[in-house]
Amino acid sequence: MSERDLFANFERMRREMDQLFGDVFGVARRRTGFAPAVDVAYAPDPPRAIVTAELAGIDPAEIEIEIEGRKLILSGSRRASESQTDIYQQVEIARGQFRRVVELGADVRGHEAKAVYEDGMLRIELPLAHGFGPRPPRPVPISRQDEPT
């Protein structure tokens, strides 16, 4: 089983447990938003981080993207259905505000980031600041305590 499948299964289990315990204890669960699913990948040529977020049904004008150091912050909202007469049997599509902070594993040049929204998927490409892979070792000189600095 791939690592991606493993995490998807954990997320599904978490949702099911929330639903089960909310129903068992009669707890009225109030949804204050949701966290969109995100994939993070690194490509070597040109060296960049690629973040893909699942944001179906969200107007791209409602999405904000910020970069703070190694953090990519996605926020926005998915609007509720406008129909006041529909009677729902089942509601699983999360609506409301969202905010997702994605920790990147490398420094990026945020001012060069590019984002494209297509078919409900937001793809953000962030050029890496120092290339892809390990950097060459850098010697660190050691001074003696009795030497002037």
Phi and psi in degrees as GROMACS dihedral restraints (atoms count N, CA, C in turn):
[ dihedral_restraints ]
;  ai    aj    ak    al  type     phi  dphi    fc
    3     4     5     6     1   -74.7    20    10
    4     5     6     7     1   159.8    20    10
    6     7     8     9     1   -61.9    20    10
    7     8     9    10     1   -37.4    20    10
    9    10    11    12     1   -61.5    20    10
   10    11    12    13     1   -44.3    20    10
   12    13    14    15     1   -63.4    20    10
   13    14    15    16     1   -39.2    20    10
   15    16    17    18     1   -59.8    20    10
   16    17    18    19     1   -48.1    20    10
   18    19    20    21     1   -67.8    20    10
   19    20    21    22     1   -35.8    20    10
   21    22    23    24     1   -63.2    20    10
   22    23    24    25     1   -39.3    20    10
   24    25    26    27     1   -65.7    20    10
   25    26    27    28     1   -39.8    20    10
   27    28    29    30     1   -63.1    20    10
   28    29    30    31     1   -42.1    20    10
   30    31    32    33     1   -63.8    20    10
   31    32    33    34     1   -42.3    20    10
   33    34    35    36     1   -62.4    20    10
   34    35    36    37     1   -43.7    20    10
   36    37    38    39     1   -62.6    20    10
   37    38    39    40     1   -40.5    20    10
   39    40    41    42     1   -61.4    20    10
   40    41    42    43     1   -44.9    20    10
   42    43    44    45     1   -62.5    20    10
   43    44    45    46     1   -42.2    20    10
   45    46    47    48     1   -65.6    20    10
   46    47    48    49     1   -39.0    20    10
   48    49    50    51     1   -66.4    20    10
   49    50    51    52     1   -41.8    20    10
   51    52    53    54     1   -58.1    20    10
   52    53    54    55     1   -44.1    20    10
   54    55    56    57     1   -66.4    20    10
   55    56    57    58     1   -44.6    20    10
   57    58    59    60     1   -61.4    20    10
   58    59    60    61     1   -52.7    20    10
   60    61    62    63     1   -69.7    20    10
   61    62    63    64     1   -32.4    20    10
   63    64    65    66     1   -64.1    20    10
   64    65    66    67     1   -40.4    20    10
   66    67    68    69     1   -74.3    20    10
   67    68    69    70     1   -41.0    20    10
   69    70    71    72     1   -64.7    20    10
   70    71    72    73     1   -45.2    20    10
   72    73    74    75     1   -89.9    20    10
   73    74    75    76     1     2.0    20    10
   75    76    77    78     1    65.2    20    10
   76    77    78    79     1    26.5    20    10
   78    79    80    81     1   -80.3    20    10
   79    80    81    82     1   128.6    20    10
   81    82    83    84     1   -79.1    20    10
   82    83    84    85     1   110.0    20    10
   84    85    86    87     1   -88.1    20    10
   85    86    87    88     1   124.7    20    10
   87    88    89    90     1  -103.9    20    10
   88    89    90    91     1   120.9    20    10
   90    91    92    93     1   -85.5    20    10
   91    92    93    94     1   123.1    20    10
   93    94    95    96     1  -102.4    20    10
   94    95    96    97     1     8.3    20    10
   96    97    98    99     1   145.4    20    10
   97    98    99   100     1  -161.9    20    10
   99   100   101   102     1  -155.2    20    10
  100   101   102   103     1   169.3    20    10
  102   103   104   105     1  -120.2    20    10
  103   104   105   106     1   115.1    20    10
  105   106   107   108     1   -66.7    20    10
  106   107   108   109     1   149.1    20    10
  108   109   110   111     1   -67.6    20    10
  109   110   111   112     1   140.9    20    10
  111   112   113   114     1  -136.4    20    10
  112   113   114   115     1   138.4    20    10
  114   115   116   117     1  -111.7    20    10
  115   116   117   118     1   140.6    20    10
  117   118   119   120     1  -125.7    20    10
  118   119   120   121     1   126.3    20    10
  120   121   122   123     1  -134.0    20    10
  121   122   123   124     1   162.2    20    10
  123   124   125   126     1  -125.8    20    10
  124   125   126   127     1   133.2    20    10
  126   127   128   129     1  -115.6    20    10
  127   128   129   130     1   141.3    20    10
  129   130   131   132     1   -84.1    20    10
  130   131   132   133     1   -25.5    20    10
  132   133   134   135     1  -136.1    20    10
  133   134   135   136     1   102.5    20    10
  135   136   137   138     1   -73.6    20    10
  136   137   138   139     1   155.2    20    10
  138   139   140   141     1   -63.5    20    10
  139   140   141   142     1   120.6    20    10
  141   142   143   144     1  -159.1    20    10
  142   143   144   145     1   156.8    20    10
  144   145   146   147     1   -96.0    20    10
  145   146   147   148     1   140.2    20    10
  147   148   149   150     1  -123.1    20    10
  148   149   150   151     1   117.1    20    10
  150   151   152   153     1  -111.8    20    10
  151   152   153   154     1   126.1    20    10
  153   154   155   156     1  -118.9    20    10
  154   155   156   157     1   126.5    20    10
  156   157   158   159     1  -119.3    20    10
  157   158   159   160     1   136.8    20    10
  159   160   161   162     1   -86.4    20    10
  160   161   162   163     1   106.2    20    10
  162   163   164   165     1  -132.3    20    10
  163   164   165   166     1    45.9    20    10
  165   166   167   168     1   -61.2    20    10
  166   167   168   169     1   141.1    20    10
  168   169   170   171     1    78.7    20    10
  169   170   171   172     1    10.9    20    10
  171   172   173   174     1  -112.4    20    10
  172   173   174   175     1   129.2    20    10
  174   175   176   177     1   -66.5    20    10
  175   176   177   178     1   126.4    20    10
  177   178   179   180     1   -55.4    20    10
  178   179   180   181     1   -26.0    20    10
  180   181   182   183     1   -68.2    20    10
  181   182   183   184     1   -17.1    20    10
  183   184   185   186     1   -91.2    20    10
  184   185   186   187     1     1.5    20    10
  186   187   188   189     1  -105.2    20    10
  187   188   189   190     1   132.9    20    10
  189   190   191   192     1  -116.7    20    10
  190   191   192   193     1   139.4    20    10
  192   193   194   195     1  -124.1    20    10
  193   194   195   196     1   128.0    20    10
  195   196   197   198     1  -130.5    20    10
  196   197   198   199     1   150.4    20    10
  198   199   200   201     1  -126.7    20    10
  199   200   201   202     1   122.2    20    10
  201   202   203   204     1  -125.7    20    10
  202   203   204   205     1   100.9    20    10
  204   205   206   207     1    61.4    20    10
  205   206   207   208     1  -118.9    20    10
  207   208   209   210     1   -96.0    20    10
  208   209   210   211     1    14.7    20    10
  210   211   212   213     1  -108.5    20    10
  211   212   213   214     1   130.0    20    10
  213   214   215   216     1  -105.7    20    10
  214   215   216   217     1   123.7    20    10
  216   217   218   219     1  -114.7    20    10
  217   218   219   220     1   119.9    20    10
  219   220   221   222     1  -108.9    20    10
  220   221   222   223     1   133.6    20    10
  222   223   224   225     1  -148.0    20    10
  223   224   225   226     1   161.8    20    10
  225   226   227   228     1   160.1    20    10
  226   227   228   229     1  -154.4    20    10
  228   229   230   231     1  -155.1    20    10
  229   230   231   232     1   150.3    20    10
  231   232   233   234     1  -110.0    20    10
  232   233   234   235     1   120.3    20    10
  234   235   236   237     1   -72.6    20    10
  235   236   237   238     1   149.4    20    10
  237   238   239   240     1   -72.9    20    10
  238   239   240   241     1   159.7    20    10
  240   241   242   243     1   -59.6    20    10
  241   242   243   244     1   140.5    20    10
  243   244   245   246     1   -84.7    20    10
  244   245   246   247     1   -10.3    20    10
  246   247   248   249     1   -75.5    20    10
  247   248   249   250     1   126.8    20    10
  249   250   251   252     1   -95.8    20    10
  250   251   252   253     1    -7.8    20    10
  252   253   254   255     1  -104.4    20    10
  253   254   255   256     1   -12.0    20    10
  255   256   257   258     1   -69.4    20    10
  256   257   258   259     1   142.5    20    10
  258   259   260   261     1  -113.9    20    10
  259   260   261   262     1   118.4    20    10
  261   262   263   264     1   -90.5    20    10
  262   263   264   265     1   136.9    20    10
  264   265   266   267     1   -87.2    20    10
  265   266   267   268     1   -34.8    20    10
  267   268   269   270     1  -149.1    20    10
  268   269   270   271     1   138.2    20    10
  270   271   272   273     1  -131.9    20    10
  271   272   273   274     1   112.0    20    10
  273   274   275   276     1  -123.0    20    10
  274   275   276   277     1   -17.0    20    10
  276   277   278   279     1   -80.2    20    10
  277   278   279   280     1   117.6    20    10
  279   280   281   282     1   -70.8    20    10
  280   281   282   283     1   137.6    20    10
  282   283   284   285     1  -130.3    20    10
  283   284   285   286     1   166.0    20    10
  285   286   287   288     1   107.8    20    10
  286   287   288   289     1  -162.1    20    10
  288   289   290   291     1   -75.4    20    10
  289   290   291   292     1   150.1    20    10
  291   292   293   294     1  -139.2    20    10
  292   293   294   295     1   153.5    20    10
  294   295   296   297     1  -149.7    20    10
  295   296   297   298     1   124.7    20    10
  297   298   299   300     1  -130.9    20    10
  298   299   300   301     1   124.1    20    10
  300   301   302   303     1  -104.8    20    10
  301   302   303   304     1   122.1    20    10
  303   304   305   306     1  -109.9    20    10
  304   305   306   307     1   118.3    20    10
  306   307   308   309     1   -81.7    20    10
  307   308   309   310     1   120.5    20    10
  309   310   311   312     1   -90.6    20    10
  310   311   312   313     1   150.3    20    10
  312   313   314   315     1   -90.9    20    10
  313   314   315   316     1    10.0    20    10
  315   316   317   318     1  -154.6    20    10
  316   317   318   319     1   159.2    20    10
  318   319   320   321     1   -73.5    20    10
  319   320   321   322     1   141.3    20    10
  321   322   323   324     1  -125.5    20    10
  322   323   324   325     1   160.4    20    10
  324   325   326   327     1   -96.2    20    10
  325   326   327   328     1    86.5    20    10
  327   328   329   330     1   -58.3    20    10
  328   329   330   331     1   -33.4    20    10
  330   331   332   333     1   -67.1    20    10
  331   332   333   334     1   -12.5    20    10
  333   334   335   336     1  -106.0    20    10
  334   335   336   337     1     8.4    20    10
  336   337   338   339     1   -65.9    20    10
  337   338   339   340     1   147.9    20    10
  339   340   341   342     1  -131.3    20    10
  340   341   342   343     1   139.4    20    10
  342   343   344   345     1  -129.3    20    10
  343   344   345   346     1   139.3    20    10
  345   346   347   348     1  -133.6    20    10
  346   347   348   349     1   133.7    20    10
  348   349   350   351     1  -112.2    20    10
  349   350   351   352     1   121.5    20    10
  351   352   353   354     1  -150.1    20    10
  352   353   354   355     1   132.2    20    10
  354   355   356   357     1    52.1    20    10
  355   356   357   358     1    40.6    20    10
  357   358   359   360     1    80.0    20    10
  358   359   360   361     1     3.1    20    10
  360   361   362   363     1  -115.2    20    10
  361   362   363   364     1   130.9    20    10
  363   364   365   366     1  -101.1    20    10
  364   365   366   367     1   123.7    20    10
  366   367   368   369     1  -116.0    20    10
  367   368   369   370     1   122.8    20    10
  369   370   371   372     1  -118.6    20    10
  370   371   372   373     1   126.1    20    10
  372   373   374   375     1  -110.3    20    10
  373   374   375   376     1   126.5    20    10
  375   376   377   378     1  -123.0    20    10
  376   377   378   379     1   110.5    20    10
  378   379   380   381     1   -60.0    20    10
  379   380   381   382     1   136.7    20    10
  381   382   383   384     1   -74.6    20    10
  382   383   384   385     1   142.7    20    10
  384   385   386   387     1   -72.3    20    10
  385   386   387   388     1   -31.3    20    10
  387   388   389   390     1  -126.1    20    10
  388   389   390   391     1    25.2    20    10
  390   391   392   393     1    82.0    20    10
  391   392   393   394     1  -176.0    20    10
  393   394   395   396     1  -106.2    20    10
  394   395   396   397     1   138.5    20    10
  396   397   398   399     1    90.9    20    10
  397   398   399   400     1  -177.4    20    10
  399   400   401   402     1   -69.5    20    10
  400   401   402   403     1   146.3    20    10
  402   403   404   405     1   -84.2    20    10
  403   404   405   406     1   154.3    20    10
  405   406   407   408     1   -64.3    20    10
  406   407   408   409     1   149.6    20    10
  408   409   410   411     1   -63.4    20    10
  409   410   411   412     1   145.6    20    10
  411   412   413   414     1  -119.6    20    10
  412   413   414   415     1   124.2    20    10
  414   415   416   417     1   -68.9    20    10
  415   416   417   418     1   144.4    20    10
  417   418   419   420     1  -115.9    20    10
  418   419   420   421     1   115.9    20    10
  420   421   422   423     1   -70.0    20    10
  421   422   423   424     1   147.0    20    10
  423   424   425   426     1  -113.2    20    10
  424   425   426   427     1   123.8    20    10
  426   427   428   429     1   -99.6    20    10
  427   428   429   430     1   155.0    20    10
  429   430   431   432     1   -88.5    20    10
  430   431   432   433     1   147.6    20    10
  432   433   434   435     1   -63.0    20    10
  433   434   435   436     1   -32.0    20    10
  435   436   437   438     1   -85.0    20    10
  436   437   438   439     1    -2.2    20    10
  438   439   440   441     1   -90.1    20    10
  439   440   441   442     1   142.3    20    10
  441   442   443   444     1   -68.3    20    10
  442   443   444   445     1   146.4    20    10
